[in-house]
Amino acid sequence: MLHEVSFKSFNERDMVQGWIYVPACAPKGIVQLIHGFGEHSRRYLHMISAFVDAGYIVAADDHVGHGKTAVVNDVWADWGDKGPHTMMEDEHSLKEIVCEKYPGLPYFLFGHSMGSFIARDFMAKYGGELAGATICGTTGVFRHCHEAAETLKKALEEGKGCESTPEFTGMLMGWMCEYIPGAKLGNEWICHDPVVQTDHANDPFDAFTKPTSNRSLYDFIQMMIQIEGTEWAKKVPKELPVYNIAGDEDPVGEYGEGVYQVSNWLKSTGHDVRTKLYSGYRHEIHNYADIKCEVEAGIIAFMDGILAK
C-alpha cells in the first residue's frame, strides 16, 4: 500500500509532499527516511524496497526546495525564512501523520548526508519518540563552514538573502573533489560509478545543480553548526541507540575522521553508538551496486536487534 501525503511546511509557505510505503504484512516498525542536500527521496527506492521487504513501513518526503515539493510549490533551492530547524520540524510533522495512521509501532530514523544532520537535530529535540536512528554520510566539524557562515551572514545583512552567489557554495563545498583527478561534473565525490554521477547530475527532480539561495545556504551551515560537539550529544537521550555509517573516502565525513568524531561525541556523553566505515567507498554507500544490499542489511539488522530486546 502507498499513501501520498501533503502537509504545510514549518516555513509557512510550502506544501511538503511525502509518501508512506506499507508492506503487505503486519508491520513490525516504521522507518522514516530523510534524504540529503539537493536530491529527493525517490533516489532511495532500492533501500525503501529493502525496508518494506523486511516488514517495515517507510515514510519519506521531499524537503522544501527539493524534488516534488519544489515542483508543486514552484520554488527550487530556497527553504523559506524560518531558519535551520525548518526541515527537522517538517520531518516531525510527517512523523505525526504516520503515527496517526499507524499508531503504537517502534519508530526509527534513517538520514543520509544533510538528512543525517536533520536526523541529529531531530534526535536532540524529539529523540525520546524514537526507538533508534541510523546516520549515514554524516559530518563532524565540516571544513570551512564557520568561515563561510561569517561571509554569508554579511551577505544576508546586506539584503542579499534571496540571491544565489555561486562563490559562497564554492567556498563551502568546492574542495570536495580534492582527491579525484580529472573530476568534470563536480559531483564525483558522491560515488565512483560514473552512471550514478550522471544520473545524479541529470535527474530533473534533483536540485543539487540549481543555485541555492544565500539564506538557505546559511541555514544549511547553521544546521551543521548546531549539531557539533558534546553540546549537541548531551541533548540526545542516552537510551537512544545510534548506528553511524559512512564510506572512508567520503569528504563530508573527512574520510572517516569526522564520522568517528560524531561517534566519540556520543560515546563521551554515555550513548550507545555503533560505527561502521566501508573501506574504499565515497559518500553514497547505498548507491554502490556491490555493497548496497550489505548496507541495507546492516541497517535492518540494527533495527531488528533493537526490536529483539
MONOR-V398956 format. One record per residue. N is the residue number from 0. RES is the residue in three letters. NEAR is the number of other C-alpha atoms within 12 Angstrom. Layout:
N RES NEAR
N RES NEAR
This chain:
0 MET 15
1 LEU 18
2 HIS 21
3 GLU 21
4 VAL 26
5 SER 27
6 PHE 32
7 LYS 26
8 SER 34
9 PHE 27
10 ASN 26
11 GLU 20
12 ARG 23
13 ASP 33
14 MET 32
15 VAL 39
16 GLN 35
17 GLY 40
18 TRP 34
19 ILE 34
20 TYR 36
21 VAL 32
22 PRO 25
23 ALA 16
24 CYS 15
25 ALA 16
26 PRO 25
27 LYS 30
28 GLY 36
29 ILE 42
30 VAL 48
31 GLN 52
32 LEU 49
33 ILE 47
34 HIS 45
35 GLY 42
36 PHE 43
37 GLY 40
38 GLU 40
39 HIS 38
40 SER 36
41 ARG 33
42 ARG 30
43 TYR 31
44 LEU 24
45 HIS 22
46 MET 40
47 ILE 39
48 SER 28
49 ALA 29
50 PHE 39
51 VAL 31
52 ASP 24
53 ALA 29
54 GLY 25
55 TYR 37
56 ILE 41
57 VAL 45
58 ALA 50
59 ALA 48
60 ASP 48
61 ASP 49
62 HIS 53
63 VAL 51
64 GLY 43
65 HIS 43
66 GLY 37
67 LYS 34
68 THR 39
69 ALA 33
70 VAL 24
71 VAL 23
72 ASN 28
73 ASP 20
74 VAL 27
75 TRP 34
76 ALA 38
77 ASP 42
78 TRP 45
79 GLY 35
80 ASP 26
81 LYS 23
82 GLY 24
83 PRO 33
84 HIS 35
85 THR 34
86 MET 46
87 MET 42
88 GLU 31
89 ASP 39
90 GLU 44
91 HIS 36
92 SER 30
93 LEU 38
94 LYS 39
95 GLU 22
96 ILE 26
97 VAL 36
98 CYS 26
99 GLU 12
100 LYS 19
101 TYR 26
102 PRO 17
103 GLY 17
104 LEU 24
105 PRO 29
106 TYR 39
107 PHE 44
108 LEU 52
109 PHE 50
110 GLY 46
111 HIS 44
112 SER 43
113 MET 40
114 GLY 40
115 SER 43
116 PHE 47
117 ILE 48
118 ALA 47
119 ARG 52
120 ASP 39
121 PHE 43
122 MET 41
123 ALA 31
124 LYS 25
125 TYR 29
126 GLY 29
127 GLY 21
128 GLU 25
129 LEU 37
130 ALA 35
131 GLY 45
132 ALA 49
133 THR 46
134 ILE 46
135 CYS 51
136 GLY 50
137 THR 52
138 THR 45
139 GLY 39
140 VAL 31
141 PHE 39
142 ARG 26
143 HIS 24
144 CYS 33
145 HIS 23
146 GLU 19
147 ALA 30
148 ALA 30
149 GLU 20
150 THR 27
151 LEU 36
152 LYS 25
153 LYS 18
154 ALA 24
155 LEU 24
156 GLU 15
157 GLU 14
158 GLY 15
159 LYS 20
160 GLY 27
161 CYS 26
162 GLU 23
163 SER 26
164 THR 25
165 PRO 19
166 GLU 20
167 PHE 32
168 THR 31
169 GLY 20
170 MET 23
171 LEU 29
172 MET 27
173 GLY 24
174 TRP 22
175 MET 31
176 CYS 27
177 GLU 19
178 TYR 17
179 ILE 21
180 PRO 13
181 GLY 12
182 ALA 20
183 LYS 14
184 LEU 25
185 GLY 25
186 ASN 35
187 GLU 34
188 TRP 39
189 ILE 43
190 CYS 35
191 HIS 29
192 ASP 22
193 PRO 20
194 VAL 19
195 VAL 26
196 GLN 26
197 THR 21
198 ASP 22
199 HIS 31
200 ALA 24
201 ASN 18
202 ASP 22
203 PRO 23
204 PHE 30
205 ASP 33
206 ALA 33
207 PHE 33
208 THR 24
209 LYS 27
210 PRO 27
211 THR 34
212 SER 34
213 ASN 37
214 ARG 37
215 SER 42
216 LEU 48
217 TYR 42
218 ASP 37
219 PHE 42
220 ILE 40
221 GLN 31
222 MET 38
223 MET 39
224 ILE 31
225 GLN 31
226 ILE 38
227 GLU 33
228 GLY 28
229 THR 25
230 GLU 18
231 TRP 28
232 ALA 35
233 LYS 26
234 LYS 28
235 VAL 36
236 PRO 29
237 LYS 25
238 GLU 23
239 LEU 33
240 PRO 34
241 VAL 43
242 TYR 43
243 ASN 45
244 ILE 46
245 ALA 48
246 GLY 43
247 ASP 32
248 GLU 33
249 ASP 40
250 PRO 38
251 VAL 42
252 GLY 42
253 GLU 32
254 TYR 33
255 GLY 34
256 GLU 27
257 GLY 33
258 VAL 41
259 TYR 32
260 GLN 28
261 VAL 43
262 SER 40
263 ASN 25
264 TRP 29
265 LEU 38
266 LYS 24
267 SER 20
268 THR 22
269 GLY 21
270 HIS 25
271 ASP 26
272 VAL 33
273 ARG 28
274 THR 33
275 LYS 27
276 LEU 32
277 TYR 30
278 SER 17
279 GLY 20
280 TYR 33
281 ARG 41
282 HIS 43
283 GLU 43
284 ILE 40
285 HIS 39
286 ASN 32
287 TYR 28
288 ALA 19
289 ASP 16
290 ILE 22
291 LYS 25
292 CYS 21
293 GLU 21
294 VAL 33
295 GLU 33
296 ALA 23
297 GLY 31
298 ILE 39
299 ILE 36
300 ALA 20
301 PHE 34
302 MET 35
303 ASP 25
304 GLY 16
305 ILE 25
306 LEU 20
307 ALA 13
308 LYS 9
